[in-house]
Amino acid sequence: MKKVLVFIIFSLLMSVNSKATHEWIDTFNCESIVSNGKWYFTLTDIKEKNYSLNNKFIEADQLQIPGKNYGQLNSDGRFFWFTIFKDDDGESSLIVNILDTDDRKKDNYIAIMVFFDRDYKKSEIEKLENLFNNAKNLGKEMGVRIQYLQAEQKFFNLTDNFIKTRLKLGKESFDKGNWQTLERGTCKYEPIEVKHKQIKQDSNQTIESTKELQKKLKQLNKKIKNLN
């Protein structure tokens, strides 16, 4: 009976600790349709107050535009993020990235490059580029994470508004040279489990869990003493 009670105590201790030793990371294994390129997308949550789970960072290990970028997940399961590209001549373009997280669909990733020397004005891309650069600069500084996230969100919102109100992706617009497809790919969802990584828990929840555990241990300890 003593061995059983000791095992129960051990199990209780393990049940508390095990909550902080596993984490899943959302990754997509991608293969290009227009080239032989292969890469991984990694999505991570923004663990800040007032930021819902539809706000995430996405990062690619190999792609034309490297680095970590802020984006948002739509209700239909499509994840959007935007970047600015400046060529050697100093001309800036907007890159619209869309990843459909439903990997049952073929060609669920596309990147579109939008040009601003025809139907779209340079003043439009300049405004977007200023917001983009401001966010990236804040991202390099220490102690300004909230301001950085706000800057990323501001750039995203203004770009998203441009996409919805100004951008046209039909054949006529393509023939004018307003946009072109930069990349298309098929991405399969492959979550990765990370072990032995401490996950921060809510302090109140941790305190309550500890109190409950102490209470159960006291009760079991009395039972062991009675057996003696």
C-alpha positions, 0 to 999 in steps of 0.5 A: 500500500505504501508503494502505491501511495508513493507512486501516486505522489510521484504521478502528481508531481509529474503531472504538474511538471509535464505541462511545461515540457512540451510545445508544438511549432506550426511548420509547413514543408513547401515545394515550388511549382515554378522552380526546384526550390524547397523551404519551410515556413514556421509560424509562431504565436505573438505571446503578448496581451491583447494579441489574438491567435490570428496574429502571428510571425512567419519565417522561411528558412530559404526564400527570396525575402528572408527574415521574420514577418508579421501577418494575420490569419483570416477566418477562411484559414488563409495567412497574409503577410506583406513585405517591401522589396527595393531593387538595385535601381532604387525602385520599390515593389510590394510583395503580397504573400498568401499561405492557405493553411488548408494543405489539402488544396494544391498550390496553397502558397503564392507570392505576388509582386506589385509594381508602382510605375503604372496604374499605382502611384509611387506615393502609395508605395512610399507611404507603405515603405516608410511604415515597413522600415519603421517597423523593422527598425523598431524590431531591432531595438530593445525594450520597445516590443509593444511599439514594434508590434503596433508599427507592424500592425499599422503597416499590415492594416494600411497594406491590407486596405490597399489590397482590398480597395486598389489592387486588381489581379485580372489579365488586363492589369497583368498585361499593363505590367502592374503585377506578376507572380513571384512564387507559387508552391505546395505546402504541407503542414508538418508540426514539430514537437519541441521537448524540454522547453519551459512554457510560461504559465499564468501566475495565478494558475500556477499558484492554484495548482501548487496549493491543490498539489500541497493539499493532496500531498498532505492527505496522502502523507497522513495515510502513510503515517497511519499505515506506520 
